[in-house]
Amino acid sequence: MRTDLNDSLWQQAGRYKVTLPNSPPIADCFCLALAVQENAELVTGDHSDFDDIAKLAIAKIRFVR
């Protein structure tokens, strides 16, 4: 569990929610914002929400299936 969710992370997740294609679920926006903040790879099996986002190259996204 993370305890360091700062205001900028919340704000970035909100921006992703309203600006990304197909308005992904807010949980996915938080995952993306955290991956960007931590310069980490986002690992997912959720092609339906992340295929279009991966094309934008906001963060490195790896699909596991």
VMD Tcl script that draws the C-alpha trace (Angstrom):
set ca {
  {0.00 0.00 0.00}
  {1.32 3.44 -0.91}
  {1.12 6.27 1.57}
  {2.80 8.97 -0.53}
  {-0.02 9.90 -2.89}
  {0.72 13.58 -3.33}
  {-1.46 16.27 -4.86}
  {0.40 16.26 -8.16}
  {-0.29 12.54 -8.61}
  {-4.01 13.05 -7.98}
  {-4.10 15.99 -10.36}
  {-2.24 14.15 -13.10}
  {-4.56 11.16 -12.79}
  {-7.52 13.53 -13.18}
  {-5.96 15.13 -16.26}
  {-5.46 11.71 -17.81}
  {-9.08 10.83 -17.07}
  {-10.41 13.81 -19.01}
  {-7.84 14.00 -21.82}
  {-6.91 10.45 -22.81}
  {-8.72 8.64 -25.63}
  {-11.84 6.73 -24.60}
  {-11.74 8.16 -21.03}
  {-10.09 5.19 -19.26}
  {-11.20 4.21 -15.74}
  {-9.78 6.42 -12.99}
  {-7.87 3.46 -11.51}
  {-6.03 3.04 -14.82}
  {-5.28 6.77 -14.83}
  {-3.73 6.45 -11.38}
  {-1.61 3.52 -12.57}
  {-0.39 5.59 -15.49}
  {0.29 8.67 -13.37}
  {2.24 6.59 -10.86}
  {4.27 4.91 -13.60}
  {5.17 8.32 -15.01}
  {5.98 9.75 -11.56}
  {8.23 6.80 -10.69}
  {9.66 6.42 -14.21}
  {8.46 2.82 -14.06}
  {7.05 0.32 -16.53}
  {3.30 -0.20 -16.35}
  {2.49 -3.90 -16.72}
  {-1.06 -4.82 -17.72}
  {-3.15 -7.34 -19.54}
  {-5.86 -4.78 -20.24}
  {-5.60 -4.11 -23.96}
  {-9.03 -2.51 -24.14}
  {-8.00 0.38 -21.89}
  {-4.29 0.66 -22.65}
  {-3.79 -0.03 -26.38}
  {-4.57 3.57 -27.36}
  {-2.62 4.96 -24.39}
  {0.45 2.89 -25.28}
  {0.52 4.52 -28.72}
  {0.90 7.92 -27.04}
  {4.21 6.84 -25.40}
  {3.40 8.61 -22.13}
  {5.03 5.76 -20.21}
  {6.51 2.39 -21.05}
  {3.63 -0.11 -21.10}
  {4.14 -3.86 -21.30}
  {1.26 -6.18 -22.07}
  {1.37 -9.62 -20.47}
  {-1.17 -11.26 -22.73}
}
mol new
graphics top color blue
foreach p $ca { graphics top sphere $p radius 0.5 }
foreach p [lrange $ca 0 end-1] q [lrange $ca 1 end] { graphics top cylinder $p $q radius 0.2 }
display resetview
